[in-house]
Amino acid sequence: MAGLSVNVVSADQQIWAGEAVQVTARTTEGEIGILPGHEPLLAILASGQVRVRQGDGTIVEASAEDGFLSVENDTVTIVSRNAALA
């Protein structure tokens, strides 16, 4: 199964980048889960946790405030005004 290429950035720095099998984030419409093969998407982030599950089961967590989440061609980009690893 192909994975996701994930990039989490804040206004001034890259927070985390790598490969994952699932990304979960809080949007203004509610929590969303992204798996490989997801349709293209642009969503507005709400304040909350972003969870990135890697292939070995490790979960990377980051807090994010305001911004957006973009999904296209198994690439997930999360841009937040203020983000930090939890």
Biopython code that builds the backbone (N, CA, C, O; Angstrom):
import numpy as np
from Bio.PDB.StructureBuilder import StructureBuilder

atoms = [
    (1, "MET", "N", (0.845, -1.177, 0.000)),
    (1, "MET", "CA", (0.000, 0.000, 0.000)),
    (1, "MET", "C", (0.891, 1.241, 0.000)),
    (1, "MET", "O", (1.830, 1.354, 0.788)),
    (2, "ALA", "N", (0.577, 2.152, -0.889)),
    (2, "ALA", "CA", (1.318, 3.415, -0.949)),
    (2, "ALA", "C", (0.998, 4.243, 0.286)),
    (2, "ALA", "O", (-0.092, 4.139, 0.849)),
    (3, "GLY", "N", (1.951, 5.063, 0.702)),
    (3, "GLY", "CA", (1.765, 5.880, 1.883)),
    (3, "GLY", "C", (1.466, 7.325, 1.534)),
    (3, "GLY", "O", (1.255, 7.678, 0.374)),
    (4, "LEU", "N", (1.455, 8.137, 2.555)),
    (4, "LEU", "CA", (1.243, 9.576, 2.426)),
    (4, "LEU", "C", (2.555, 10.303, 2.677)),
    (4, "LEU", "O", (3.337, 9.906, 3.541)),
    (5, "SER", "N", (2.788, 11.342, 1.939)),
    (5, "SER", "CA", (3.910, 12.238, 2.198)),
    (5, "SER", "C", (3.325, 13.417, 2.974)),
    (5, "SER", "O", (2.446, 14.118, 2.473)),
    (6, "VAL", "N", (3.809, 13.633, 4.185)),
    (6, "VAL", "CA", (3.204, 14.629, 5.079)),
    (6, "VAL", "C", (4.210, 15.717, 5.422)),
    (6, "VAL", "O", (5.384, 15.447, 5.676)),
    (7, "ASN", "N", (3.721, 16.954, 5.424)),
    (7, "ASN", "CA", (4.540, 18.103, 5.781)),
    (7, "ASN", "C", (3.703, 18.998, 6.700)),
    (7, "ASN", "O", (2.643, 19.482, 6.303)),
    (8, "VAL", "N", (4.181, 19.217, 7.927)),
    (8, "VAL", "CA", (3.498, 20.090, 8.892)),
    (8, "VAL", "C", (4.392, 21.303, 9.113)),
    (8, "VAL", "O", (5.538, 21.165, 9.542)),
    (9, "VAL", "N", (3.871, 22.489, 8.821)),
    (9, "VAL", "CA", (4.656, 23.714, 8.969)),
    (9, "VAL", "C", (3.875, 24.769, 9.736)),
    (9, "VAL", "O", (2.646, 24.817, 9.691)),
    (10, "SER", "N", (4.622, 25.613, 10.443)),
    (10, "SER", "CA", (4.028, 26.785, 11.078)),
    (10, "SER", "C", (4.442, 27.993, 10.254)),
    (10, "SER", "O", (5.091, 27.848, 9.218)),
    (11, "ALA", "N", (4.081, 29.151, 10.697)),
    (11, "ALA", "CA", (4.374, 30.373, 9.946)),
    (11, "ALA", "C", (5.874, 30.585, 9.736)),
    (11, "ALA", "O", (6.278, 31.184, 8.739)),
    (12, "ASP", "N", (6.701, 30.101, 10.664)),
    (12, "ASP", "CA", (8.130, 30.410, 10.571)),
    (12, "ASP", "C", (9.063, 29.205, 10.466)),
    (12, "ASP", "O", (10.273, 29.387, 10.334)),
    (13, "GLN", "N", (8.529, 27.962, 10.520)),
    (13, "GLN", "CA", (9.426, 26.811, 10.445)),
    (13, "GLN", "C", (8.679, 25.529, 10.105)),
    (13, "GLN", "O", (7.461, 25.434, 10.261)),
    (14, "GLN", "N", (9.444, 24.543, 9.635)),
    (14, "GLN", "CA", (8.887, 23.223, 9.404)),
    (14, "GLN", "C", (8.850, 22.502, 10.740)),
    (14, "GLN", "O", (9.846, 22.482, 11.464)),
    (15, "ILE", "N", (7.710, 21.909, 11.070)),
    (15, "ILE", "CA", (7.540, 21.213, 12.338)),
    (15, "ILE", "C", (7.870, 19.727, 12.191)),
    (15, "ILE", "O", (8.569, 19.158, 13.029)),
    (16, "TRP", "N", (7.365, 19.101, 11.125)),
    (16, "TRP", "CA", (7.612, 17.683, 10.908)),
    (16, "TRP", "C", (7.363, 17.353, 9.440)),
    (16, "TRP", "O", (6.472, 17.927, 8.814)),
    (17, "ALA", "N", (8.137, 16.444, 8.902)),
    (17, "ALA", "CA", (7.925, 15.965, 7.536)),
    (17, "ALA", "C", (8.312, 14.503, 7.484)),
    (17, "ALA", "O", (9.277, 14.091, 8.127)),
    (18, "GLY", "N", (7.567, 13.714, 6.723)),
    (18, "GLY", "CA", (7.892, 12.306, 6.587)),
    (18, "GLY", "C", (6.772, 11.535, 5.934)),
    (18, "GLY", "O", (5.824, 12.110, 5.399)),
    (19, "GLU", "N", (6.898, 10.221, 5.985)),
    (19, "GLU", "CA", (5.908, 9.323, 5.404)),
    (19, "GLU", "C", (4.951, 8.850, 6.488)),
    (19, "GLU", "O", (5.338, 8.694, 7.646)),
    (20, "ALA", "N", (3.696, 8.622, 6.103)),
    (20, "ALA", "CA", (2.682, 8.189, 7.060)),
    (20, "ALA", "C", (1.656, 7.304, 6.372)),
    (20, "ALA", "O", (1.582, 7.252, 5.145)),
    (21, "VAL", "N", (0.864, 6.607, 7.183)),
    (21, "VAL", "CA", (-0.233, 5.799, 6.655)),
    (21, "VAL", "C", (-1.584, 6.443, 6.961)),
    (21, "VAL", "O", (-2.591, 6.081, 6.351)),
    (22, "GLN", "N", (-1.619, 7.394, 7.898)),
    (22, "GLN", "CA", (-2.866, 8.078, 8.240)),
    (22, "GLN", "C", (-2.550, 9.417, 8.892)),
    (22, "GLN", "O", (-1.583, 9.547, 9.643)),
    (23, "VAL", "N", (-3.389, 10.414, 8.590)),
    (23, "VAL", "CA", (-3.302, 11.722, 9.228)),
    (23, "VAL", "C", (-4.700, 12.071, 9.735)),
    (23, "VAL", "O", (-5.684, 11.926, 9.010)),
    (24, "THR", "N", (-4.780, 12.529, 10.976)),
    (24, "THR", "CA", (-6.040, 12.966, 11.559)),
    (24, "THR", "C", (-5.860, 14.397, 12.041)),
    (24, "THR", "O", (-4.876, 14.721, 12.707)),
    (25, "ALA", "N", (-6.828, 15.256, 11.694)),
    (25, "ALA", "CA", (-6.735, 16.662, 12.094)),
    (25, "ALA", "C", (-8.128, 17.205, 12.380)),
    (25, "ALA", "O", (-9.132, 16.660, 11.921)),
    (26, "ARG", "N", (-8.169, 18.289, 13.147)),
    (26, "ARG", "CA", (-9.434, 18.953, 13.476)),
    (26, "ARG", "C", (-9.616, 20.119, 12.515)),
    (26, "ARG", "O", (-8.746, 20.982, 12.395)),
    (27, "THR", "N", (-10.762, 20.133, 11.829)),
    (27, "THR", "CA", (-11.088, 21.232, 10.922)),
    (27, "THR", "C", (-12.302, 21.972, 11.470)),
    (27, "THR", "O", (-12.893, 21.555, 12.466)),
    (28, "THR", "N", (-12.667, 23.057, 10.825)),
    (28, "THR", "CA", (-13.843, 23.806, 11.262)),
    (28, "THR", "C", (-15.129, 23.016, 11.051)),
    (28, "THR", "O", (-16.167, 23.356, 11.620)),
    (29, "GLU", "N", (-15.068, 21.960, 10.231)),
    (29, "GLU", "CA", (-16.234, 21.110, 9.972)),
    (29, "GLU", "C", (-16.231, 19.856, 10.850)),
    (29, "GLU", "O", (-17.177, 19.070, 10.804)),
    (30, "GLY", "N", (-15.180, 19.663, 11.647)),
    (30, "GLY", "CA", (-15.062, 18.483, 12.497)),
    (30, "GLY", "C", (-13.749, 17.767, 12.233)),
    (30, "GLY", "O", (-12.931, 18.225, 11.435)),
    (31, "GLU", "N", (-13.553, 16.639, 12.906)),
    (31, "GLU", "CA", (-12.309, 15.890, 12.748)),
    (31, "GLU", "C", (-12.334, 15.124, 11.420)),
    (31, "GLU", "O", (-13.371, 14.608, 11.003)),
    (32, "ILE", "N", (-11.169, 15.065, 10.771)),
    (32, "ILE", "CA", (-11.067, 14.382, 9.486)),
    (32, "ILE", "C", (-9.881, 13.425, 9.523)),
    (32, "ILE", "O", (-8.843, 13.718, 10.116)),
    (33, "GLY", "N", (-10.058, 12.283, 8.882)),
    (33, "GLY", "CA", (-8.982, 11.312, 8.740)),
    (33, "GLY", "C", (-8.598, 11.190, 7.277)),
    (33, "GLY", "O", (-9.465, 11.118, 6.406)),
    (34, "ILE", "N", (-7.317, 11.166, 7.008)),
    (34, "ILE", "CA", (-6.809, 11.077, 5.643)),
    (34, "ILE", "C", (-6.035, 9.775, 5.506)),
    (34, "ILE", "O", (-5.130, 9.502, 6.294)),
    (35, "LEU", "N", (-6.385, 8.976, 4.515)),
    (35, "LEU", "CA", (-5.680, 7.741, 4.187)),
    (35, "LEU", "C", (-5.153, 7.845, 2.760)),
    (35, "LEU", "O", (-5.609, 8.699, 2.000)),
    (36, "PRO", "N", (-4.200, 6.993, 2.381)),
    (36, "PRO", "CA", (-3.728, 7.014, 0.996)),
    (36, "PRO", "C", (-4.900, 6.860, 0.022)),
    (36, "PRO", "O", (-5.832, 6.097, 0.276)),
    (37, "GLY", "N", (-4.840, 7.589, -1.089)),
    (37, "GLY", "CA", (-5.895, 7.544, -2.083)),
    (37, "GLY", "C", (-7.031, 8.527, -1.839)),
    (37, "GLY", "O", (-8.013, 8.539, -2.582)),
    (38, "HIS", "N", (-6.904, 9.360, -0.796)),
    (38, "HIS", "CA", (-7.960, 10.331, -0.476)),
    (38, "HIS", "C", (-8.145, 11.310, -1.632)),
    (38, "HIS", "O", (-7.187, 11.688, -2.307)),
    (39, "GLU", "N", (-9.382, 11.707, -1.841)),
    (39, "GLU", "CA", (-9.690, 12.701, -2.864)),
    (39, "GLU", "C", (-9.003, 14.023, -2.527)),
    (39, "GLU", "O", (-8.746, 14.295, -1.354)),
    (40, "PRO", "N", (-8.699, 14.850, -3.530)),
    (40, "PRO", "CA", (-8.125, 16.175, -3.249)),
    (40, "PRO", "C", (-9.047, 16.962, -2.318)),
    (40, "PRO", "O", (-10.271, 16.882, -2.417)),
    (41, "LEU", "N", (-8.433, 17.720, -1.416)),
    (41, "LEU", "CA", (-9.197, 18.406, -0.379)),
    (41, "LEU", "C", (-8.449, 19.645, 0.078)),
    (41, "LEU", "O", (-7.220, 19.648, 0.144)),
    (42, "LEU", "N", (-9.185, 20.688, 0.390)),
    (42, "LEU", "CA", (-8.639, 21.871, 1.050)),
    (42, "LEU", "C", (-9.593, 22.193, 2.187)),
    (42, "LEU", "O", (-10.772, 22.459, 1.953)),
    (43, "ALA", "N", (-9.092, 22.172, 3.421)),
    (43, "ALA", "CA", (-9.935, 22.396, 4.599)),
    (43, "ALA", "C", (-9.298, 23.424, 5.515)),
    (43, "ALA", "O", (-8.076, 23.563, 5.556)),
    (44, "ILE", "N", (-10.131, 24.138, 6.246)),
    (44, "ILE", "CA", (-9.657, 25.125, 7.218)),
    (44, "ILE", "C", (-9.458, 24.420, 8.557)),
    (44, "ILE", "O", (-10.363, 23.751, 9.056)),
    (45, "LEU", "N", (-8.265, 24.576, 9.135)),
    (45, "LEU", "CA", (-7.966, 23.963, 10.429)),
    (45, "LEU", "C", (-8.628, 24.715, 11.565)),
    (45, "LEU", "O", (-8.759, 25.938, 11.527)),
    (46, "ALA", "N", (-9.037, 23.978, 12.562)),
    (46, "ALA", "CA", (-9.457, 24.552, 13.839)),
    (46, "ALA", "C", (-8.329, 24.258, 14.828)),
    (46, "ALA", "O", (-7.495, 23.390, 14.568)),
    (47, "SER", "N", (-8.294, 24.953, 15.931)),
    (47, "SER", "CA", (-7.271, 24.682, 16.945)),
    (47, "SER", "C", (-7.450, 23.262, 17.465)),
    (47, "SER", "O", (-8.567, 22.847, 17.774)),
    (48, "GLY", "N", (-6.354, 22.519, 17.562)),
    (48, "GLY", "CA", (-6.440, 21.154, 18.062)),
    (48, "GLY", "C", (-5.211, 20.353, 17.706)),
    (48, "GLY", "O", (-4.190, 20.903, 17.293)),
    (49, "GLN", "N", (-5.317, 19.056, 17.868)),
    (49, "GLN", "CA", (-4.210, 18.144, 17.620)),
    (49, "GLN", "C", (-4.216, 17.633, 16.185)),
    (49, "GLN", "O", (-5.272, 17.386, 15.602)),
    (50, "VAL", "N", (-3.041, 17.483, 15.636)),
    (50, "VAL", "CA", (-2.820, 16.791, 14.373)),
    (50, "VAL", "C", (-2.073, 15.517, 14.733)),
    (50, "VAL", "O", (-1.034, 15.574, 15.391)),
    (51, "ARG", "N", (-2.590, 14.366, 14.308)),
    (51, "ARG", "CA", (-1.954, 13.091, 14.596)),
    (51, "ARG", "C", (-1.533, 12.438, 13.286)),
    (51, "ARG", "O", (-2.332, 12.299, 12.360)),
    (52, "VAL", "N", (-0.283, 12.044, 13.226)),
    (52, "VAL", "CA", (0.281, 11.399, 12.048)),
    (52, "VAL", "C", (0.721, 9.996, 12.456)),
    (52, "VAL", "O", (1.613, 9.834, 13.289)),
    (53, "ARG", "N", (0.082, 8.977, 11.858)),
    (53, "ARG", "CA", (0.447, 7.593, 12.174)),
    (53, "ARG", "C", (1.393, 7.084, 11.099)),
    (53, "ARG", "O", (1.058, 7.045, 9.916)),
    (54, "GLN", "N", (2.585, 6.695, 11.541)),
    (54, "GLN", "CA", (3.597, 6.190, 10.624)),
    (54, "GLN", "C", (3.387, 4.696, 10.396)),
    (54, "GLN", "O", (2.615, 4.055, 11.109)),
    (55, "GLY", "N", (4.080, 4.146, 9.398)),
    (55, "GLY", "CA", (3.925, 2.745, 9.031)),
    (55, "GLY", "C", (4.230, 1.764, 10.142)),
    (55, "GLY", "O", (3.663, 0.671, 10.167)),
    (56, "ASP", "N", (5.112, 2.124, 11.064)),
    (56, "ASP", "CA", (5.457, 1.219, 12.172)),
    (56, "ASP", "C", (4.528, 1.377, 13.373)),
    (56, "ASP", "O", (4.751, 0.763, 14.416)),
    (57, "GLY", "N", (3.489, 2.197, 13.229)),
    (57, "GLY", "CA", (2.519, 2.396, 14.307)),
    (57, "GLY", "C", (2.827, 3.578, 15.205)),
    (57, "GLY", "O", (1.993, 3.950, 16.030)),
    (58, "THR", "N", (4.000, 4.180, 15.069)),
    (58, "THR", "CA", (4.361, 5.358, 15.854)),
    (58, "THR", "C", (3.428, 6.515, 15.489)),
    (58, "THR", "O", (3.128, 6.739, 14.316)),
    (59, "ILE", "N", (2.980, 7.238, 16.503)),
    (59, "ILE", "CA", (2.114, 8.389, 16.264)),
    (59, "ILE", "C", (2.857, 9.659, 16.641)),
    (59, "ILE", "O", (3.347, 9.800, 17.761)),
    (60, "VAL", "N", (2.934, 10.584, 15.687)),
    (60, "VAL", "CA", (3.518, 11.902, 15.917)),
    (60, "VAL", "C", (2.359, 12.858, 16.148)),
    (60, "VAL", "O", (1.436, 12.913, 15.336)),
    (61, "GLU", "N", (2.392, 13.611, 17.243)),
    (61, "GLU", "CA", (1.320, 14.559, 17.542)),
    (61, "GLU", "C", (1.871, 15.972, 17.542)),
    (61, "GLU", "O", (2.969, 16.237, 18.032)),
    (62, "ALA", "N", (1.078, 16.870, 16.978)),
    (62, "ALA", "CA", (1.428, 18.293, 16.972)),
    (62, "ALA", "C", (0.172, 19.084, 17.296)),
    (62, "ALA", "O", (-0.932, 18.697, 16.913)),
    (63, "SER", "N", (0.347, 20.187, 17.999)),
    (63, "SER", "CA", (-0.778, 21.097, 18.219)),
    (63, "SER", "C", (-0.747, 22.124, 17.094)),
    (63, "SER", "O", (0.324, 22.552, 16.664)),
    (64, "ALA", "N", (-1.922, 22.514, 16.624)),
    (64, "ALA", "CA", (-2.003, 23.471, 15.522)),
    (64, "ALA", "C", (-3.115, 24.475, 15.790)),
    (64, "ALA", "O", (-4.181, 24.123, 16.296)),
    (65, "GLU", "N", (-2.851, 25.723, 15.445)),
    (65, "GLU", "CA", (-3.838, 26.800, 15.589)),
    (65, "GLU", "C", (-4.020, 27.485, 14.255)),
    (65, "GLU", "O", (-3.049, 27.945, 13.655)),
    (66, "ASP", "N", (-5.235, 27.561, 13.789)),
    (66, "ASP", "CA", (-5.555, 28.279, 12.562)),
    (66, "ASP", "C", (-4.663, 27.856, 11.399)),
    (66, "ASP", "O", (-3.479, 27.583, 11.597)),
    (67, "GLY", "N", (-5.195, 27.801, 10.239)),
    (67, "GLY", "CA", (-4.443, 27.448, 9.055)),
    (67, "GLY", "C", (-5.279, 26.600, 8.134)),
    (67, "GLY", "O", (-6.507, 26.688, 8.133)),
    (68, "PHE", "N", (-4.606, 25.769, 7.339)),
    (68, "PHE", "CA", (-5.333, 24.917, 6.419)),
    (68, "PHE", "C", (-4.642, 23.579, 6.235)),
    (68, "PHE", "O", (-3.467, 23.410, 6.560)),
    (69, "LEU", "N", (-5.408, 22.630, 5.702)),
    (69, "LEU", "CA", (-4.928, 21.296, 5.390)),
    (69, "LEU", "C", (-5.224, 21.057, 3.917)),
    (69, "LEU", "O", (-6.341, 21.284, 3.451)),
    (70, "SER", "N", (-4.215, 20.599, 3.192)),
    (70, "SER", "CA", (-4.371, 20.333, 1.764)),
    (70, "SER", "C", (-3.981, 18.887, 1.484)),
    (70, "SER", "O", (-2.977, 18.391, 1.995)),
    (71, "VAL", "N", (-4.793, 18.216, 0.661)),
    (71, "VAL", "CA", (-4.498, 16.843, 0.257)),
    (71, "VAL", "C", (-4.555, 16.794, -1.266)),
    (71, "VAL", "O", (-5.538, 17.216, -1.874)),
    (72, "GLU", "N", (-3.485, 16.271, -1.880)),
    (72, "GLU", "CA", (-3.478, 16.077, -3.323)),
    (72, "GLU", "C", (-2.406, 15.049, -3.668)),
    (72, "GLU", "O", (-1.258, 15.169, -3.242)),
    (73, "ASN", "N", (-2.789, 14.044, -4.440)),
    (73, "ASN", "CA", (-1.859, 13.002, -4.892)),
    (73, "ASN", "C", (-1.071, 12.371, -3.740)),
    (73, "ASN", "O", (0.149, 12.231, -3.823)),
    (74, "ASP", "N", (-1.763, 11.994, -2.676)),
    (74, "ASP", "CA", (-1.152, 11.367, -1.492)),
    (74, "ASP", "C", (-0.110, 12.248, -0.810)),
    (74, "ASP", "O", (0.779, 11.748, -0.121)),
    (75, "THR", "N", (-0.223, 13.558, -1.004)),
    (75, "THR", "CA", (0.613, 14.530, -0.303)),
    (75, "THR", "C", (-0.294, 15.356, 0.601)),
    (75, "THR", "O", (-1.250, 15.978, 0.138)),
    (76, "VAL", "N", (0.016, 15.354, 1.896)),
    (76, "VAL", "CA", (-0.766, 16.109, 2.883)),
    (76, "VAL", "C", (0.113, 17.247, 3.385)),
    (76, "VAL", "O", (1.207, 17.020, 3.900)),
    (77, "THR", "N", (-0.380, 18.474, 3.227)),
    (77, "THR", "CA", (0.335, 19.649, 3.720)),
    (77, "THR", "C", (-0.546, 20.337, 4.744)),
    (77, "THR", "O", (-1.696, 20.676, 4.467)),
    (78, "ILE", "N", (0.008, 20.538, 5.932)),
    (78, "ILE", "CA", (-0.702, 21.233, 7.000)),
    (78, "ILE", "C", (0.075, 22.498, 7.309)),
    (78, "ILE", "O", (1.228, 22.444, 7.739)),
    (79, "VAL", "N", (-0.561, 23.630, 7.089)),
    (79, "VAL", "CA", (0.057, 24.935, 7.338)),
    (79, "VAL", "C", (-0.727, 25.606, 8.459)),
    (79, "VAL", "O", (-1.939, 25.794, 8.355)),
    (80, "SER", "N", (-0.031, 25.964, 9.522)),
    (80, "SER", "CA", (-0.687, 26.537, 10.690)),
    (80, "SER", "C", (0.001, 27.837, 11.093)),
    (80, "SER", "O", (1.217, 27.980, 10.959)),
    (81, "ARG", "N", (-0.788, 28.768, 11.582)),
    (81, "ARG", "CA", (-0.223, 30.024, 12.079)),
    (81, "ARG", "C", (0.749, 29.746, 13.223)),
    (81, "ARG", "O", (1.807, 30.367, 13.327)),
    (82, "ASN", "N", (0.366, 28.800, 14.075)),
    (82, "ASN", "CA", (1.175, 28.444, 15.231)),
    (82, "ASN", "C", (1.081, 26.933, 15.422)),
    (82, "ASN", "O", (-0.001, 26.416, 15.699)),
    (83, "ALA", "N", (2.191, 26.220, 15.281)),
    (83, "ALA", "CA", (2.210, 24.777, 15.445)),
    (83, "ALA", "C", (3.462, 24.352, 16.199)),
    (83, "ALA", "O", (4.509, 24.994, 16.109)),
    (84, "ALA", "N", (3.336, 23.260, 16.940)),
    (84, "ALA", "CA", (4.467, 22.718, 17.700)),
    (84, "ALA", "C", (4.226, 21.239, 17.954)),
    (84, "ALA", "O", (3.082, 20.806, 18.091)),
    (85, "LEU", "N", (5.309, 20.461, 18.018)),
    (85, "LEU", "CA", (5.172, 19.056, 18.373)),
    (85, "LEU", "C", (4.681, 18.948, 19.803)),
    (85, "LEU", "O", (5.101, 19.701, 20.682)),
    (86, "ALA", "N", (3.791, 18.006, 20.020)),
    (86, "ALA", "CA", (3.229, 17.819, 21.370)),
    (86, "ALA", "C", (4.155, 17.000, 22.224)),
    (86, "ALA", "O", (3.852, 16.738, 23.388)),
]
sb = StructureBuilder()
sb.init_structure("model")
sb.init_model(0)
sb.init_chain("A")
sb.init_seg("    ")
for serial, (resi, resn, name, xyz) in enumerate(atoms, 1):
    if name == "N":
        sb.init_residue(resn, " ", resi, " ")
    sb.init_atom(name, np.array(xyz, "f"), 0.0, 1.0, " ", f" {name:<3s}", serial, name[0])
structure = sb.get_structure()
